[in-house]
Amino acid sequence: MKPDEYLNEDGIVYCKNCGTPRQLRISIFDREQLVPISCRCQLDRINEQRRKEKKRDFRQRVLALRKSGLSDERFPNTPLKTTKAITRKWKRQKLTLTAGRK
Ligand SMILES: [Zn+2]
């Protein structure tokens, strides 16, 4: 048992922080078994981590898009919306060159 856990009267391990069980009692073939589960604060931490990862992924994607938008080589791969916004700033001559490239 971890230092932040305690064994409750019902024989199940609980979390000291949030007071929710870290074990689940299930019966398999008439035999009771305790399986480990995540308590509330562990779930919160996991969710928070996922949220941060999502945020980071999004930021990286935006950065990558910006990079590709500014880079001449990757210009045709840029999504239409971004392309439109950028093309307005571009000179006509440069645009023709980009359009002709495969
Ligand atoms: Zn907890």
py3Dmol code that shows the C-alpha trace and the ligand (Angstrom):
import py3Dmol

protein = """\
ATOM      1  CA  MET A   1       0.000   0.000   0.000  1.00  0.00           C
ATOM      2  CA  LYS A   2       1.199   3.501  -0.844  1.00  0.00           C
ATOM      3  CA  PRO A   3       1.669   6.213   1.788  1.00  0.00           C
ATOM      4  CA  ASP A   4      -1.340   8.132   0.514  1.00  0.00           C
ATOM      5  CA  GLU A   5      -3.654   5.127   0.809  1.00  0.00           C
ATOM      6  CA  TYR A   6      -5.509   3.520   3.674  1.00  0.00           C
ATOM      7  CA  LEU A   7      -7.424   0.326   4.146  1.00  0.00           C
ATOM      8  CA  ASN A   8     -11.052   1.007   4.923  1.00  0.00           C
ATOM      9  CA  GLU A   9     -13.360  -1.060   7.117  1.00  0.00           C
ATOM     10  CA  ASP A  10     -14.865  -2.623   4.008  1.00  0.00           C
ATOM     11  CA  GLY A  11     -11.457  -4.089   3.124  1.00  0.00           C
ATOM     12  CA  ILE A  12     -10.919  -1.792   0.200  1.00  0.00           C
ATOM     13  CA  VAL A  13      -7.978   0.548  -0.232  1.00  0.00           C
ATOM     14  CA  TYR A  14      -8.947   4.210  -0.360  1.00  0.00           C
ATOM     15  CA  CYS A  15      -7.068   7.350  -1.297  1.00  0.00           C
ATOM     16  CA  LYS A  16      -6.192   9.639   1.598  1.00  0.00           C
ATOM     17  CA  ASN A  17      -6.355  12.710  -0.611  1.00  0.00           C
ATOM     18  CA  CYS A  18      -9.792  12.444  -2.134  1.00  0.00           C
ATOM     19  CA  GLY A  19     -11.389   9.661  -0.094  1.00  0.00           C
ATOM     20  CA  THR A  20     -12.504   7.635  -3.094  1.00  0.00           C
ATOM     21  CA  PRO A  21     -11.638   3.942  -3.513  1.00  0.00           C
ATOM     22  CA  ARG A  22      -8.564   2.771  -5.365  1.00  0.00           C
ATOM     23  CA  GLN A  23      -9.878  -0.748  -5.547  1.00  0.00           C
ATOM     24  CA  LEU A  24     -12.975  -2.286  -6.947  1.00  0.00           C
ATOM     25  CA  ARG A  25     -14.494  -5.454  -5.567  1.00  0.00           C
ATOM     26  CA  ILE A  26     -15.718  -7.757  -8.280  1.00  0.00           C
ATOM     27  CA  SER A  27     -16.905 -11.359  -8.237  1.00  0.00           C
ATOM     28  CA  ILE A  28     -15.582 -13.786 -10.758  1.00  0.00           C
ATOM     29  CA  PHE A  29     -17.032 -17.289 -10.571  1.00  0.00           C
ATOM     30  CA  ASP A  30     -18.333 -16.640  -7.061  1.00  0.00           C
ATOM     31  CA  ARG A  31     -14.917 -15.522  -5.974  1.00  0.00           C
ATOM     32  CA  GLU A  32     -14.415 -11.981  -4.837  1.00  0.00           C
ATOM     33  CA  GLN A  33     -11.472 -10.121  -6.223  1.00  0.00           C
ATOM     34  CA  LEU A  34     -10.078  -6.655  -5.750  1.00  0.00           C
ATOM     35  CA  VAL A  35      -8.925  -4.905  -8.864  1.00  0.00           C
ATOM     36  CA  PRO A  36      -6.956  -1.662  -8.803  1.00  0.00           C
ATOM     37  CA  ILE A  37      -8.754   1.424 -10.116  1.00  0.00           C
ATOM     38  CA  SER A  38      -7.902   5.109 -10.223  1.00  0.00           C
ATOM     39  CA  CYS A  39      -9.257   7.310  -7.469  1.00  0.00           C
ATOM     40  CA  ARG A  40     -10.775  10.712  -8.132  1.00  0.00           C
ATOM     41  CA  CYS A  41      -7.578  12.731  -7.837  1.00  0.00           C
ATOM     42  CA  GLN A  42      -5.651  10.246  -9.979  1.00  0.00           C
ATOM     43  CA  LEU A  43      -8.316  10.551 -12.668  1.00  0.00           C
ATOM     44  CA  ASP A  44      -8.186  14.316 -12.364  1.00  0.00           C
ATOM     45  CA  ARG A  45      -4.444  14.228 -12.854  1.00  0.00           C
ATOM     46  CA  ILE A  46      -4.791  11.999 -15.918  1.00  0.00           C
ATOM     47  CA  ASN A  47      -7.420  14.291 -17.401  1.00  0.00           C
ATOM     48  CA  GLU A  48      -5.318  17.342 -16.686  1.00  0.00           C
ATOM     49  CA  GLN A  49      -2.360  15.688 -18.376  1.00  0.00           C
ATOM     50  CA  ARG A  50      -4.438  14.821 -21.431  1.00  0.00           C
ATOM     51  CA  ARG A  51      -5.715  18.370 -21.592  1.00  0.00           C
ATOM     52  CA  LYS A  52      -2.174  19.725 -21.473  1.00  0.00           C
ATOM     53  CA  GLU A  53      -1.046  17.290 -24.143  1.00  0.00           C
ATOM     54  CA  LYS A  54      -3.918  18.309 -26.367  1.00  0.00           C
ATOM     55  CA  LYS A  55      -3.052  21.942 -25.865  1.00  0.00           C
ATOM     56  CA  ARG A  56       0.598  21.257 -26.625  1.00  0.00           C
ATOM     57  CA  ASP A  57      -0.303  19.250 -29.730  1.00  0.00           C
ATOM     58  CA  PHE A  58      -2.476  22.079 -30.938  1.00  0.00           C
ATOM     59  CA  ARG A  59       0.262  24.631 -30.356  1.00  0.00           C
ATOM     60  CA  GLN A  60       2.779  22.464 -32.193  1.00  0.00           C
ATOM     61  CA  ARG A  61       0.401  22.067 -35.098  1.00  0.00           C
ATOM     62  CA  VAL A  62      -0.136  25.807 -35.268  1.00  0.00           C
ATOM     63  CA  LEU A  63       3.601  26.383 -35.154  1.00  0.00           C
ATOM     64  CA  ALA A  64       4.132  23.820 -37.891  1.00  0.00           C
ATOM     65  CA  LEU A  65       1.455  25.469 -40.016  1.00  0.00           C
ATOM     66  CA  ARG A  66       3.012  28.858 -39.542  1.00  0.00           C
ATOM     67  CA  LYS A  67       6.387  27.454 -40.490  1.00  0.00           C
ATOM     68  CA  SER A  68       5.040  25.788 -43.592  1.00  0.00           C
ATOM     69  CA  GLY A  69       3.101  28.910 -44.468  1.00  0.00           C
ATOM     70  CA  LEU A  70       6.215  31.043 -44.400  1.00  0.00           C
ATOM     71  CA  SER A  71       8.394  28.518 -46.122  1.00  0.00           C
ATOM     72  CA  ASP A  72       8.447  28.659 -49.891  1.00  0.00           C
ATOM     73  CA  GLU A  73       8.857  24.902 -50.416  1.00  0.00           C
ATOM     74  CA  ARG A  74       5.956  23.881 -48.259  1.00  0.00           C
ATOM     75  CA  PHE A  75       3.616  26.577 -49.403  1.00  0.00           C
ATOM     76  CA  PRO A  76       1.381  24.325 -51.570  1.00  0.00           C
ATOM     77  CA  ASN A  77       0.792  21.990 -48.624  1.00  0.00           C
ATOM     78  CA  THR A  78      -0.669  24.696 -46.480  1.00  0.00           C
ATOM     79  CA  PRO A  79      -4.398  24.372 -45.911  1.00  0.00           C
ATOM     80  CA  LEU A  80      -6.578  26.625 -48.012  1.00  0.00           C
ATOM     81  CA  LYS A  81      -7.616  28.961 -45.237  1.00  0.00           C
ATOM     82  CA  THR A  82      -4.060  29.720 -44.228  1.00  0.00           C
ATOM     83  CA  THR A  83      -2.973  29.900 -47.849  1.00  0.00           C
ATOM     84  CA  LYS A  84      -5.571  32.521 -48.632  1.00  0.00           C
ATOM     85  CA  ALA A  85      -4.510  34.667 -45.722  1.00  0.00           C
ATOM     86  CA  ILE A  86      -0.888  34.486 -46.755  1.00  0.00           C
ATOM     87  CA  THR A  87      -1.378  34.944 -50.491  1.00  0.00           C
ATOM     88  CA  ARG A  88      -2.851  38.369 -49.897  1.00  0.00           C
ATOM     89  CA  LYS A  89       0.521  39.511 -48.675  1.00  0.00           C
ATOM     90  CA  TRP A  90       2.406  37.898 -51.496  1.00  0.00           C
ATOM     91  CA  LYS A  91       3.378  39.523 -54.720  1.00  0.00           C
ATOM     92  CA  ARG A  92       1.692  38.358 -57.887  1.00  0.00           C
ATOM     93  CA  GLN A  93       4.928  37.193 -59.448  1.00  0.00           C
ATOM     94  CA  LYS A  94       5.807  34.930 -56.556  1.00  0.00           C
ATOM     95  CA  LEU A  95       2.290  33.498 -56.543  1.00  0.00           C
ATOM     96  CA  THR A  96       2.525  32.482 -60.184  1.00  0.00           C
ATOM     97  CA  LEU A  97       5.776  30.680 -59.490  1.00  0.00           C
ATOM     98  CA  THR A  98       4.267  28.797 -56.569  1.00  0.00           C
ATOM     99  CA  ALA A  99       1.178  27.811 -58.512  1.00  0.00           C
ATOM    100  CA  GLY A 100       3.243  26.424 -61.370  1.00  0.00           C
ATOM    101  CA  ARG A 101       5.288  24.181 -59.110  1.00  0.00           C
ATOM    102  CA  LYS A 102       4.311  20.577 -58.476  1.00  0.00           C
TER     103      LYS A 102
END
"""
ligand_1 = """\
1
ZN
Zn -7.234 10.323 -4.684
"""
view = py3Dmol.view(width=600, height=400)
view.addModel(protein, "pdb")
view.setStyle({"model": 0}, {"cartoon": {"style": "trace"}})
view.addModel(ligand_1, "xyz")
view.setStyle({"model": 1}, {"stick": {}})
view.zoomTo()
view.show()
